[in-house]
Amino acid sequence: MSHMWADYYDSRKDEIISFESDGENEMDHDEEAIMVDSRSKSREPDGLFLVEDDDNLSDDDEMPDMIYRDDPTPLTSPKSRQQASKFSLNDHSMPYVNNLHNLRNVQPEKIKIYKFRTVLCVVLAIFATGMTLGFVLRAEEDKYMAAHPKPGAPVNSPTGGSSPGVPVVPGGDSEAADTGKLGQVKELLIRHAVSSSDDLGTMGSPQWNAMHWITLVDEAQMPLPDENDKDAVYKFVQRYVMALLYYDTNGQAWEHGLHWLSSTGICEWLDFVGDVNHQKHNTGLGCDADGNLKILSLDYEKMSGSIPTEFGLLTTLKEINLAGNSIEGSIPTEICRLKYLEIFALDQNFIEGTLPECFANLIRLEGLGLGDNLMTGKLPLGSFDNLKDLLINDNEFSGDLDISKLTFLEVLDVKGNSFSGTVDANLFGDLKNLQYVDLSDNEFSSTEFPSFFFTFPNLGVLDLSQNNIQGELPADIGLNTQLKYLAVHSNSLSGEVPYNIVNLQNLTHLNIGQNDFIGRFPIQLSRMTNLDVLYLPDLPGLDAGRMPDDFITLDKLKILSLRNTNRNYFLPAEFARMRHLEYLDISHNALTGGLPVAWGTDFLYMRVLLVNDNPNLQGDIPTTFTKLGALGQLFIQGTNLGKSTLPSLCTTMIRSQGSQSIFASCENGRIDCPCCMCCSANDDKCGANLMGEYDANWDAEFRVGQVPSSR
């Protein structure tokens, strides 16, 4: 469901380029004065300060003193921070005035000595000036060479995201530079527990690179902050950590430059780019009116590497989106310090390990996206009272899923994990805001079908497939106009398919196959005229009977599977009236006769047709099938369909999909069919190696773009 999450997150990205204060954060000066006054009586002044400990970390975590910007006041409230740095000309000039006064009273015989000393001082001053000028020129030359490298040389002053991993230090001697500003920056970063001494001292490490860049390469040349001005220190740390992120995630290989490491402020490190869905959106950084970092959005940027632990210092962050990259490693516990975090998205990466226990303390979190990673263990959801979107699909999480207290939850996607427990009202009963539920491919169980889901007023998507759900579909399904997607396949459901399933009148996707249903074929499904997708495969317990002619009313249908449903008799020519069909699977039945001529003239959108393993099908393939320009795969193995039309059909199908598009039986020797794959009659999986299980693959392919989003 990563696309659904991307759509949701895209709806919030416009905030990136909005640097104005939110309306809810505005206050008049009197209110701000009262708040500041009340704060000053209870704790240190607002801004950066040293923190001995933080209850966001677990008891086992030991953190050094580190910078934290505790700001319960509105983050966008204007704050005046002026430096009182006035110099008295009289105070500074007094030593020179006294010297002149003394010179007036010296003895004449000492005048020559004073003259000699004066000349010597002038000479030394000229020499010192020359040396200083030389160093300045050397530095300027290094800066110019860094900005204008020779062809093939590394770029040492990266702007716009095209840079190397190691910046060049002007002067070439980092040890000597430690005695100047570089040493001061290093001391600042260590003293405030931004980065460790070992990391900063290891040449070529991301921390070393970031420190050298911000000190010696950065064209902005941000001044070393006064440590009493905690806001200035925080701004300096923001810039350093963003440079560190660049070096720690192979920034020179990012998809877009985003003006990263340019001379502008970090709030301008963003761009308007297209994502994998070719939709334009803002990518990069977003700040509030005071320049505090609020949004970090770098999804699908081809990032690699790991998340720096220094992220925990960006305490004003509200949204982090690093989805769709190749980030490895685990989630650092330092993320738990981001008390204002609302969105955390790491979908489609290579994140390992468990979710830190301290994540339960991020009580402002509204969206958590960890889908399609390698994470394990239990899920510490704690008291996520504000959580609306939980997307952790396709990981290796296990244990019980305790979501009963997440009363604001709207989107729940835990597909493809190893969660267990009972799906009942105790777990879901109070989650009336749910709009999207996917519990598929887990180890959930239930002795009766959880029919309470049909009463949720806003639920649009329900997927309970590939679990151990037992019981019968309820006979009293009430009228429901919200549910659009229902999948319960691959469970142990029994009984008949109830007639009242038609009360789910707005369903577009229905998959109830691979269960233990018995009785009459559910012909009532022909009344569900909004269906795009209908999967009824592997229901051999249904009463034997002919193909359902009434299904021709489903004129929106694109995908239909009746595989192994005990169907017999002739193929109905009327099926061709379902003109929008792209995929039809009627294999593994007892059908008779031949392929209708009308199928070759009216199935203009048909891409895959499976009639295989119907041994009583016979006759030539109608010549009209050569007009099916979209047809890519035709499965006729395990039938007695004639082969005379196959060579001419190959011409059409090769033009559509390439070679080996027809899968046919070869009992009677070699067939004259250049695009055929020969299959044995007892090989019911012939051709499946190309696409795996056809129904499952088509279901997955279709739902990527068609599952209705709750956003």
Sequence and secondary structure as in RCSB ss.txt:
>XXXX:A:sequence
MSHMWADYYDSRKDEIISFESDGENEMDHDEEAIMVDSRSKSREPDGLFLVEDDDNLSDDDEMPDMIYRDDPTPL
TSPKSRQQASKFSLNDHSMPYVNNLHNLRNVQPEKIKIYKFRTVLCVVLAIFATGMTLGFVLRAEEDKYMAAHPK
PGAPVNSPTGGSSPGVPVVPGGDSEAADTGKLGQVKELLIRHAVSSSDDLGTMGSPQWNAMHWITLVDEAQMPLP
DENDKDAVYKFVQRYVMALLYYDTNGQAWEHGLHWLSSTGICEWLDFVGDVNHQKHNTGLGCDADGNLKILSLDY
EKMSGSIPTEFGLLTTLKEINLAGNSIEGSIPTEICRLKYLEIFALDQNFIEGTLPECFANLIRLEGLGLGDNLM
TGKLPLGSFDNLKDLLINDNEFSGDLDISKLTFLEVLDVKGNSFSGTVDANLFGDLKNLQYVDLSDNEFSSTEFP
SFFFTFPNLGVLDLSQNNIQGELPADIGLNTQLKYLAVHSNSLSGEVPYNIVNLQNLTHLNIGQNDFIGRFPIQL
SRMTNLDVLYLPDLPGLDAGRMPDDFITLDKLKILSLRNTNRNYFLPAEFARMRHLEYLDISHNALTGGLPVAWG
TDFLYMRVLLVNDNPNLQGDIPTTFTKLGALGQLFIQGTNLGKSTLPSLCTTMIRSQGSQSIFASCENGRIDCPC
CMCCSANDDKCGANLMGEYDANWDAEFRVGQVPSSR
>XXXX:A:secstr
 HHHHHHHHHTTGGGGG  S  GGG   HHHHHHHHHHHHHHSS SEEEEES  TTS TT     EEEEE  S T
TS           HHHHHHHHHHHHHHHTTS GGGHHHHHHHHHHHHHHHHHHHHHHHHHHHHHHHHHHHHHS  
TTS  SS  TT   SS   TTS HHHHTTTHHHHHHHHHHHTTSS HHHHHSTTSHHHHHHHIIIII TT     
 TT HHHHHHHHHHHHHHHHHHHTTGGG S  TTTT SS GGG EEEEE TTS EEEEEEEE TTS EEEEE TT
S  EE   GGGGG TT  EEE  SSEE S   GGGGG TT  EEE  SS  EE   GGGGG TT  EEE  SSEE
EE    TT TT  EEE  SSEEEEE   TT TT  EEE  SSEEEEE SHHHHTT TT  EEE  SSEEEESS  
GGGGG TT  EEE  SSEEEEE  TT    SS  EEE  SSEEEE   GGGGG TT SEEE  SSEE BS  GGG
GG TT SEEE  S TTB  EE  GGGGG TT  EEE TTS EEEE  GGGGG TT  EEE  SSEEEB   HHHH
HH TT  EEE  S TTBEE   GGGGG TT  EEE TTSEE  TTHHHHHHHHHHHH S  EEEE TTS  S TT
EEEE TT TTTTHHHHSSHHHHHHHHHHHHHS    
